[in-house]
């Protein structure tokens, strides 16, 4: 990774973190849980067709929840807007 690529990558990571923090992942995963519970009963054929994609998006959403927790931890440690606040700066 070059010196130029590093800040670009960091900026993209922070942008993704901001986007993830603004998603209702809990609500999204509850909807998936409802679909997993009721789908086989209401429309088994449709559920079977959507099943693989539903499982994959669920795994991505669960991973995004872990990113969300990491962002919360960073905020707790003073990580704000792409920089770390040092104790002597406060």
C-alpha positions in Angstrom: 0.0 0.0 0.0 1.4 3.4 -1.0 1.4 6.5 1.2 -1.3 7.9 -1.1 -3.5 4.8 -0.9 -3.4 4.7 2.9 -5.5 7.9 3.6 -7.8 7.0 0.8 -8.5 3.6 2.3 -8.9 5.1 5.8 -11.4 7.6 4.4 -13.4 4.9 2.7 -13.4 2.8 5.9 -14.7 5.7 7.9 -17.4 6.4 5.3 -18.5 2.8 5.5 -18.6 3.0 9.3 -20.8 6.1 9.1 -23.2 4.4 6.7 -23.3 1.2 8.8 -24.0 3.3 12.0 -27.0 4.8 10.3 -28.7 1.5 9.4 -31.4 -0.1 11.4 -29.6 -3.5 11.5 -31.6 -4.8 14.4 -34.9 -4.1 12.6 -33.5 -5.6 9.4 -32.5 -8.8 11.2 -35.9 -9.0 12.9 -37.6 -8.9 9.5 -35.3 -11.6 8.3 -36.2 -13.7 11.4 -39.9 -13.2 10.6 -39.4 -14.3 7.0 -37.4 -17.3 8.2 -40.2 -18.2 10.6 -43.3 -17.5 8.5 -42.0 -17.9 5.0 -42.1 -21.7 4.9 -45.7 -21.6 6.2 -47.1 -18.7 4.1 -45.3 -19.5 0.8 -42.9 -22.4 0.8 -42.0 -22.2 -2.9 -41.1 -18.5 -2.6 -39.2 -19.1 0.6 -37.2 -21.9 -1.0 -36.3 -19.6 -3.9 -35.3 -16.7 -1.6 -33.7 -18.9 1.0 -30.1 -18.8 -0.2 -30.1 -15.1 -0.8 -31.8 -14.5 2.5 -29.2 -16.5 4.4 -26.3 -14.6 2.6 -27.7 -11.2 3.4 -28.3 -12.2 7.0 -24.7 -13.2 7.3 -23.6 -9.8 5.9 -25.9 -7.9 8.2 -24.6 -9.9 11.2 -21.0 -8.9 10.2 -22.1 -5.3 9.9 -23.4 -5.4 13.5 -19.9 -6.4 14.5 -18.5 -3.4 12.6 -21.1 -1.2 14.4 -19.9 -2.5 17.8 -16.3 -1.8 16.8 -17.3 1.8 15.8 -19.0 2.3 19.2 -15.9 1.1 21.0 -13.7 3.5 19.0 -16.1 6.3 19.9 -15.8 5.3 23.5 -12.0 5.6 23.2 -12.2 9.1 21.7 -12.2 8.3 18.0 -14.1 11.1 16.4 -14.5 12.1 12.7 -11.4 10.2 11.4 -9.0 11.3 14.1 -8.1 10.3 17.6 -8.4 12.9 20.3 -5.4 12.8 22.6 -5.8 13.4 26.3 -3.6 16.5 26.1 -5.9 18.0 23.5 -9.0 17.9 25.8 
